[in-house]
């Protein structure tokens, strides 16, 4: 019976001498059909993929799959540990002061730059070298409709996961999966649930997505495919304040329908949707601020949303 074998790699040592490590699990059956790299926890606040991968490894051994699998359930231990008063701080690694330490999923900005974090992301990328396919498990925003990011040439593979929505991109970025795709691999980013929280339903959905991809479960109905260039819209609160939402992520909404109420010192304002389409995800405050042009920046306490329009 083929089982996963674990290798532990050191990725960082603190000033006190404590070590941060990642565990790499390898499943190597005879005559494998393909090699798949599975990764979770690249962002410190994105937790769902971690238990998904631990549970899925058990199912791989039970099914004795014919695929060679490399699995890194928690790829950013520093990000996972970065907390202030018990609250995870985001993508941040509080143990360094590197310029780009906030987002390891912009690996193209860090590769080979000589920094400590550049060495870390190079290590993660090197682990994918034998792989034909890379599945990178993430979460998104304060609330999200489960979806997959895929290059337009790899939408068919993304459909195999059985998540309800696929966002197809054409222009290259510096993300982990985009970098792997440019290296000739099938590379898919799974956005499984909201960040900073885990539910058993979210974990089960992620496990089932992997079971479908590997053929343990039958295929699900085809996902709705959205073009990022043509369909993805960004909505932001028109001013500072506090938003209360009237619609949930995953719901379809028509232009002009109530979307949220904005409370400010001047009173409240009812906000209508400027688009017709799917409310894909709601972003927390810090993401909203980052999206506002410099001429409009102010101390917002608000939330923004992504929508995909018809």
C-alpha positions as CSV (number, residue, x, y, z in Angstrom):
1,X,0.0,0.0,0.0
2,X,1.4,3.4,-1.0
3,X,1.4,6.1,1.7
4,X,2.5,9.7,1.9
5,X,6.0,10.2,3.2
6,X,6.8,13.4,5.1
7,X,9.8,15.7,4.7
8,X,10.2,18.7,7.0
9,X,12.0,21.8,5.6
10,X,13.2,24.8,7.6
11,X,12.1,28.1,6.1
12,X,13.0,30.7,8.8
13,X,14.8,31.1,12.1
14,X,13.9,33.9,14.5
15,X,16.3,36.0,16.5
16,X,15.6,33.7,19.5
17,X,16.6,30.7,17.6
18,X,13.1,29.3,17.0
19,X,12.6,27.6,13.6
20,X,9.6,27.9,11.2
21,X,9.2,24.8,9.2
22,X,6.9,23.4,6.5
23,X,6.0,19.8,6.0
24,X,6.1,18.4,2.4
25,X,4.1,15.1,1.9
26,X,4.9,13.0,-1.1
27,X,2.8,10.1,-2.5
28,X,4.7,8.1,-5.1
29,X,2.8,5.2,-6.7
30,X,4.4,3.0,-9.3
31,X,3.9,4.1,-12.9
32,X,2.1,7.4,-12.0
33,X,-0.3,8.9,-14.5
34,X,0.7,12.5,-13.7
35,X,2.2,14.6,-10.9
36,X,0.0,17.0,-9.0
37,X,1.2,19.6,-6.5
38,X,-1.3,20.6,-3.8
39,X,-0.7,23.7,-1.7
40,X,-2.7,25.4,1.1
41,X,-2.2,28.3,3.5
42,X,-0.1,30.6,1.3
43,X,-1.9,33.5,3.0
44,X,-2.0,33.5,6.8
45,X,-5.7,34.4,7.0
46,X,-6.8,31.8,4.5
47,X,-7.4,28.7,6.6
48,X,-9.8,26.4,4.9
49,X,-7.4,24.7,2.5
50,X,-5.2,23.5,5.4
51,X,-7.7,20.9,6.9
52,X,-9.0,20.2,3.3
53,X,-5.5,18.9,2.4
54,X,-4.9,16.9,5.6
55,X,-8.3,15.2,5.1
56,X,-7.7,14.6,1.4
57,X,-4.4,12.9,1.9
58,X,-6.3,10.2,3.9
59,X,-8.7,9.7,1.0
60,X,-5.8,9.4,-1.5
61,X,-4.3,6.6,0.5
62,X,-7.6,4.8,0.8
63,X,-8.3,5.1,-2.9
64,X,-4.6,4.3,-3.9
65,X,-4.8,6.9,-6.6
66,X,-2.4,6.4,-9.6
67,X,-1.2,10.0,-9.4
68,X,2.1,11.2,-7.9
69,X,1.2,13.9,-5.4
70,X,3.2,16.5,-3.6
71,X,1.3,18.2,-0.8
72,X,2.2,21.2,1.3
73,X,-0.9,21.8,3.5
74,X,0.6,24.8,5.3
75,X,3.0,26.7,3.1
76,X,3.3,29.9,5.1
77,X,3.8,29.2,8.9
78,X,5.0,32.8,9.5
79,X,1.8,34.2,8.1
80,X,-0.3,31.8,10.1
81,X,1.4,32.9,13.3
82,X,1.2,36.6,12.6
83,X,-1.5,37.8,15.1
84,X,-2.2,40.9,17.2
85,X,-4.3,40.3,20.3
86,X,-5.4,37.0,18.9
87,X,-6.6,38.3,15.6
88,X,-4.7,37.3,12.4
89,X,-3.4,40.3,10.6
90,X,-3.8,39.3,7.0
91,X,-1.1,38.1,4.7
92,X,1.6,39.8,6.9
93,X,4.6,38.1,8.3
94,X,5.4,40.1,11.4
95,X,8.8,38.5,11.8
96,X,10.4,40.3,8.9
97,X,10.5,43.8,7.5
98,X,10.7,42.9,3.8
99,X,9.1,45.2,1.4
100,X,6.7,42.6,-0.1
101,X,6.1,40.5,3.0
102,X,2.3,41.1,2.9
103,X,1.5,38.9,0.0
104,X,3.3,35.7,-1.0
105,X,0.9,35.2,-3.8
106,X,2.7,37.8,-5.8
107,X,5.6,35.4,-6.2
108,X,6.7,37.0,-9.5
109,X,7.7,40.1,-7.5
110,X,9.9,38.1,-5.1
111,X,11.6,35.4,-7.2
112,X,15.3,35.7,-7.2
113,X,15.3,39.2,-5.5
114,X,17.9,38.1,-2.9
115,X,15.6,38.9,0.0
116,X,14.7,36.4,2.7
117,X,11.1,36.2,1.5
118,X,12.4,35.7,-2.1
119,X,14.3,32.6,-0.9
120,X,11.1,31.4,0.8
121,X,8.9,31.7,-2.3
122,X,11.7,30.2,-4.5
123,X,11.6,27.2,-2.2
124,X,7.8,26.8,-2.7
125,X,8.1,27.3,-6.4
126,X,11.0,24.7,-6.6
127,X,8.7,22.2,-4.9
128,X,6.3,22.4,-7.9
129,X,9.1,21.6,-10.5
130,X,8.1,18.0,-11.0
131,X,4.4,18.7,-11.2
132,X,2.2,18.7,-14.3
133,X,-0.7,20.3,-12.4
134,X,-0.7,22.8,-9.5
135,X,-3.8,23.3,-7.3
136,X,-3.4,26.2,-4.9
137,X,-6.1,26.4,-2.2
138,X,-7.1,29.9,-1.0
139,X,-10.1,31.8,0.5
140,X,-11.3,35.3,-0.4
141,X,-12.8,38.3,1.4
142,X,-15.2,38.4,4.3
143,X,-17.7,36.4,2.3
144,X,-17.4,34.7,-1.1
145,X,-19.1,32.5,-3.6
146,X,-16.7,29.5,-4.2
147,X,-14.8,29.9,-7.5
148,X,-11.7,29.0,-9.4
149,X,-9.2,31.3,-11.1
150,X,-7.9,29.7,-14.4
151,X,-6.2,30.8,-17.5
152,X,-8.5,30.8,-20.5
153,X,-6.6,27.8,-21.9
154,X,-7.3,25.8,-18.8
155,X,-11.0,26.4,-18.2
156,X,-11.8,22.7,-19.0
157,X,-9.5,21.5,-16.2
158,X,-11.1,24.1,-13.8
159,X,-14.5,22.7,-14.6
160,X,-13.4,19.3,-13.2
161,X,-13.3,20.7,-9.7
162,X,-17.1,21.2,-9.5
163,X,-17.1,24.6,-7.9
164,X,-20.0,26.8,-9.2
165,X,-18.0,29.6,-10.9
166,X,-14.8,29.8,-12.9
167,X,-13.1,33.2,-13.5
168,X,-11.0,33.0,-16.6
169,X,-8.0,35.3,-17.0
170,X,-6.0,36.2,-20.1
171,X,-3.4,38.8,-19.0
172,X,-0.5,37.5,-16.9
173,X,0.1,38.6,-13.4
174,X,2.7,37.7,-10.7
175,X,0.5,35.2,-8.8
176,X,1.8,31.8,-7.7
177,X,-0.5,29.9,-10.2
178,X,0.1,32.4,-13.0
179,X,3.8,31.9,-12.6
180,X,3.4,28.1,-12.7
181,X,1.1,28.4,-15.7
182,X,3.8,30.4,-17.5
183,X,6.2,27.5,-16.7
184,X,3.9,25.2,-18.7
185,X,1.8,23.7,-16.0
186,X,-1.9,23.4,-15.5
187,X,-2.3,25.8,-12.5
188,X,-5.6,26.6,-10.8
189,X,-6.4,28.8,-7.8
190,X,-9.3,27.6,-5.7
191,X,-11.2,30.2,-3.7
192,X,-13.1,28.0,-1.3
193,X,-14.7,30.2,1.3
194,X,-14.4,33.4,3.4
195,X,-11.1,34.2,5.1
196,X,-10.2,34.1,8.8
197,X,-12.9,31.4,9.5
198,X,-13.5,27.7,8.8
199,X,-16.8,25.8,8.8
200,X,-17.2,22.1,8.3
201,X,-19.3,22.8,5.2
202,X,-16.4,24.8,3.7
203,X,-14.0,22.0,4.4
204,X,-16.3,19.3,3.0
205,X,-16.8,21.4,-0.2
206,X,-13.0,21.7,-0.7
207,X,-12.5,17.9,-0.2
208,X,-15.3,17.2,-2.7
209,X,-13.7,19.5,-5.2
210,X,-10.5,17.6,-5.0
211,X,-12.3,14.2,-5.1
212,X,-14.0,15.3,-8.3
213,X,-10.7,16.5,-9.9
214,X,-9.0,13.2,-9.1
215,X,-12.0,11.1,-10.2
216,X,-13.0,9.8,-6.8
217,X,-16.4,11.4,-7.2
218,X,-18.4,11.9,-10.5
219,X,-18.3,15.2,-12.3
220,X,-20.6,18.0,-11.1
221,X,-22.7,20.1,-13.4
222,X,-20.6,22.6,-15.5
223,X,-19.6,25.8,-13.7
224,X,-20.6,29.2,-15.0
225,X,-17.5,30.7,-16.7
226,X,-16.9,34.4,-16.3
227,X,-14.2,36.5,-18.2
228,X,-12.3,38.6,-15.7
229,X,-11.6,41.2,-18.5
230,X,-15.2,41.4,-19.7
231,X,-17.3,40.6,-16.6
232,X,-15.5,41.4,-13.4
233,X,-16.6,44.7,-11.9
234,X,-15.5,46.4,-8.7
235,X,-17.9,48.3,-6.4
236,X,-16.8,50.6,-3.6
237,X,-18.7,52.5,-1.0
238,X,-19.1,56.1,-2.2
239,X,-17.8,57.6,1.1
240,X,-16.5,56.7,4.5
241,X,-18.8,55.0,7.0
242,X,-20.1,51.6,8.0
243,X,-21.9,49.3,5.5
244,X,-24.6,46.8,6.3
245,X,-25.2,44.4,3.4
246,X,-28.6,43.4,2.1
247,X,-27.3,40.7,-0.2
248,X,-25.1,37.7,0.3
249,X,-22.2,36.6,-1.9
250,X,-23.3,34.1,-4.4
251,X,-26.7,35.8,-5.0
252,X,-27.7,37.3,-8.4
253,X,-28.7,40.9,-8.3
254,X,-30.3,43.3,-10.8
255,X,-29.0,46.8,-11.5
256,X,-30.9,49.3,-9.2
257,X,-31.8,46.7,-6.5
258,X,-30.9,47.5,-2.9
259,X,-27.4,46.3,-2.1
260,X,-26.3,48.0,1.2
261,X,-27.0,50.7,3.7
262,X,-24.2,53.2,4.5
263,X,-24.2,54.8,7.9
264,X,-22.1,58.0,8.4
265,X,-22.1,60.9,10.8
266,X,-24.5,62.7,8.5
267,X,-27.0,59.9,8.6
268,X,-27.7,56.8,6.5
269,X,-27.8,56.3,2.7
270,X,-29.4,53.5,0.8
271,X,-27.1,52.1,-1.9
272,X,-28.3,50.3,-5.0
273,X,-26.3,47.9,-7.2
274,X,-24.8,49.6,-10.3
275,X,-24.6,46.3,-12.1
276,X,-26.7,43.2,-12.9
277,X,-24.9,40.0,-12.1
278,X,-23.4,37.8,-9.4
279,X,-22.2,39.2,-6.2
280,X,-19.0,37.2,-6.1
281,X,-17.3,38.4,-2.9
282,X,-17.2,41.1,-0.3
283,X,-13.8,42.5,0.7
284,X,-12.8,43.7,4.1
285,X,-11.8,47.3,4.9
286,X,-8.2,47.1,4.1
287,X,-8.7,45.7,0.7
288,X,-11.3,48.4,-0.1
289,X,-8.8,51.2,0.9
290,X,-6.1,49.7,-1.3
291,X,-8.4,49.9,-4.3
292,X,-9.3,53.5,-4.0
293,X,-7.4,56.0,-6.3
294,X,-5.0,58.2,-4.4
295,X,-7.1,61.3,-5.0
296,X,-10.0,59.7,-3.1
297,X,-8.2,58.1,-0.2
298,X,-9.6,58.9,3.2
299,X,-9.9,57.0,6.5
300,X,-12.7,54.7,5.3
301,X,-14.3,52.2,7.6
302,X,-16.2,50.4,4.9
303,X,-16.4,47.4,2.7
304,X,-16.2,46.8,-1.0
305,X,-17.4,44.1,-3.3
306,X,-16.6,42.3,-6.5
307,X,-19.3,41.5,-9.0
308,X,-19.4,39.6,-12.2
309,X,-21.9,41.2,-14.6
310,X,-23.9,39.5,-17.3
